[in-house]
Amino acid sequence: MLHKTPGIALKTTNYTDNSIVVHIFTETFAMQSYLINGARKPKARIPANLFQPLHLLDLVVYNKESNGLQRIKEAYPRPLLIDIPLDIVKGSLALFLNEILYKVLRHQSPDAFLFNFVQQSIIWLDETDKPLSNFHLIFLIKLSRFLGFLPLHHHKQQYAYFNLVEGVFTDKLPAHTHVLQEPHTAIFYHLLQTDFEKSNGIKINKNDRKYLIEKVLEFYRLHTENFGQVNSLYILEEIFN
């Protein structure tokens, strides 16, 4: 049966000389793997370059529950990304986000709110002219809400520690090393309450930013099965150093 669904391209692997398998996070079916025959041919009906990391798509797909590999009938860009493919900072952020999303979205069921959040975040990144040094931190913190482990916080009181295992702010130092302490707890707390538009209003030096992103990834690792290492992290460290 044919279905229309928006999708977000995440990963492409070569299948044969001219064919590819594309991993796409769709609004209707969550993460799916699609075999596209002839995608690498010069005059391909569905060309491989449509599926660059984080590109947004309108899809017409076949869906069979028994199939590991699905098929795409039609695919169109929606909308066409302008800055991300050309801007080195936005492109580096996109590679980082793409790696994270591939790790976490393969565990998710269809979720229109999660899909919309990721889609709107990509569009904002592509269109914005604001500084982006804190964007990835805020994105990861906000994304955790949709994945089920958003940090719990108290609006009327700030605590000295953030327990990464429990996902809570606390006034007691946990008996393990998976913890944020001051001054990083306060920075993390402010990031938790900030949107993309105001992200550059939080001043973080490069050493604190490097430490915080490592701890946020540790937080993800504790709450995501087989999360592993993030290979693209070093690119961001170079960009924002």
C-alpha positions in Angstrom: 0.0 0.0 0.0 1.2 3.5 -0.8 1.5 6.2 1.9 2.5 9.8 1.9 4.7 11.0 4.7 7.3 13.7 5.4 10.7 12.4 6.3 14.2 13.4 7.5 17.2 11.8 5.8 19.8 10.5 8.3 22.1 7.9 6.8 22.9 6.5 3.4 24.9 3.3 2.6 25.9 1.9 -0.8 24.0 -1.4 -1.6 25.3 -2.3 -5.1 27.2 -0.4 -7.7 24.2 1.9 -8.4 21.8 1.3 -5.5 21.7 2.7 -2.0 19.9 2.0 1.3 18.6 5.2 3.0 17.7 5.4 6.7 14.9 8.0 7.0 13.1 9.1 10.1 9.5 9.5 8.9 6.5 11.1 10.7 4.2 8.1 9.9 6.5 5.1 10.4 9.4 6.4 12.6 12.8 5.1 11.4 12.7 3.2 8.2 15.3 1.7 5.8 14.6 2.2 2.1 16.2 0.4 -0.9 16.5 2.7 -3.9 17.7 1.0 -7.1 19.7 3.1 -9.5 20.0 6.1 -7.2 23.7 6.6 -8.1 23.1 6.6 -11.9 23.5 10.0 -13.7 19.9 10.2 -14.6 18.4 8.5 -11.6 14.6 9.0 -11.1 15.3 9.3 -7.3 18.9 10.6 -7.1 21.2 9.8 -4.1 21.9 13.5 -3.4 18.3 14.0 -2.2 19.3 12.1 0.9 22.1 14.3 2.3 22.2 14.5 6.2 19.1 16.2 7.7 17.5 17.0 4.3 13.7 17.3 4.7 11.6 15.3 2.3 8.1 14.6 1.1 7.8 10.9 0.4 5.4 8.5 -1.2 6.4 5.1 0.1 5.4 1.5 0.0 5.0 0.0 3.5 5.0 -3.7 4.3 5.2 -4.7 7.9 7.0 -7.9 7.1 9.8 -6.2 5.1 13.1 -5.1 6.6 13.8 -2.9 3.5 11.0 -0.7 2.2 10.6 1.0 -1.1 10.2 4.7 -2.2 8.0 5.6 -5.1 8.5 9.4 -5.0 10.8 11.7 -3.1 10.9 15.6 -3.1 12.9 18.1 -1.0 10.6 20.0 1.5 11.8 22.7 1.8 15.2 22.9 0.1 17.9 23.6 2.7 20.0 26.7 1.7 22.7 27.4 4.3 23.4 24.1 5.9 25.0 22.5 2.8 27.2 25.6 2.3 28.0 27.1 5.7 30.8 25.4 7.6 29.4 26.0 11.0 25.9 25.0 10.2 27.1 22.0 8.2 29.3 20.8 11.1 26.3 21.2 13.5 24.2 19.2 11.1 26.7 16.4 11.0 26.8 16.2 14.8 23.0 16.4 15.1 22.6 13.8 12.4 24.9 11.3 14.2 23.0 11.8 17.5 19.6 11.5 15.8 20.5 8.3 14.1 21.6 6.8 17.4 18.4 7.8 19.3 15.6 7.8 16.7 16.1 4.1 15.8 14.6 3.3 19.2 11.5 5.5 18.8 7.9 4.7 17.8 6.0 7.1 15.4 5.6 10.4 17.2 4.4 13.5 15.3 5.5 15.9 18.1 9.1 14.5 18.0 9.1 14.6 14.3 7.9 18.2 14.2 10.5 19.3 16.8 13.4 17.9 14.8 12.0 19.3 11.6 11.5 22.8 13.0 14.9 22.7 14.6 16.6 21.9 11.2 14.6 24.7 9.5 15.6 27.2 12.3 19.3 26.2 12.0 19.2 26.6 8.2 17.5 30.0 8.3 19.0 31.8 11.3 21.6 34.4 11.3 22.2 34.3 15.0 25.4 32.9 16.7 25.2 29.1 17.1 27.8 28.2 19.7 25.1 27.0 22.2 22.6 25.6 19.6 23.6 22.0 19.9 23.5 22.0 23.7 20.0 23.4 23.8 18.9 21.1 21.0 20.1 18.0 22.9 18.5 19.2 26.1 15.1 19.8 24.4 15.3 16.6 22.4 15.6 14.6 25.7 12.0 15.6 26.5 10.7 13.7 23.5 13.0 10.7 24.3 11.6 10.4 27.8 14.4 11.7 30.1 14.0 15.4 30.2 15.8 16.7 33.3 13.4 17.5 36.1 13.9 21.0 37.5 12.3 23.3 40.1 11.5 26.8 38.8 11.6 28.4 42.3 14.9 26.8 43.5 18.3 26.0 42.1 20.4 23.1 43.4 24.1 22.7 43.4 24.1 19.3 41.7 22.5 17.6 38.7 22.4 13.8 39.0 22.8 12.4 35.4 21.7 8.9 36.4 18.4 10.0 38.0 17.9 13.1 35.8 17.2 15.4 38.7 18.7 18.5 40.3 19.6 17.9 44.0 21.3 19.5 47.0 23.2 16.3 47.8 26.3 15.1 46.0 25.6 11.6 44.5 27.8 8.7 45.4 28.9 8.3 41.8 30.7 10.4 39.2 27.8 10.9 36.8 27.1 14.4 38.1 27.2 18.1 37.3 28.5 20.5 39.9 28.8 24.3 40.1 29.4 26.4 38.1 28.2 23.9 35.4 24.9 23.1 37.2 23.8 26.7 36.9 24.8 27.0 33.3 22.9 23.7 32.5 19.9 25.0 34.4 19.8 28.2 32.3 20.2 26.2 29.1 17.3 24.1 30.1 15.0 27.1 30.2 16.3 28.8 27.0 15.0 28.6 23.4 17.1 28.8 20.3 16.4 32.4 19.7 17.9 33.4 23.0 20.7 30.8 23.1 23.5 33.3 22.4 22.5 35.3 25.5 24.1 32.6 27.7 27.8 33.3 27.8 29.9 30.1 28.1 33.6 30.0 27.6 35.1 27.3 25.4 36.3 25.1 28.2 32.9 25.1 30.0 31.1 24.4 26.7 33.4 21.5 25.9 32.8 20.0 29.4 29.1 20.5 29.2 28.6 18.9 25.9 30.6 15.9 27.1 28.4 15.6 30.2 25.2 16.0 28.1 26.4 13.2 25.9 27.2 11.2 29.0 23.6 11.8 30.1 22.4 10.5 26.7 24.7 7.5 27.1 23.2 6.6 30.4 19.6 6.7 29.1 20.0 5.4 25.5 20.7 1.8 24.7 23.9 1.2 22.7 24.5 5.0 22.4 28.3 4.6 22.1 30.8 7.3 21.1 30.0 10.4 19.0 32.6 10.6 16.3 31.7 14.0 15.0 32.2 15.7 18.4 35.8 16.7 17.6 34.5 18.7 14.6 32.4 20.9 16.9 35.3 21.3 19.3 37.4 22.6 16.4 34.7 24.9 15.1 33.9 26.5 18.5 37.4 26.5 19.9 
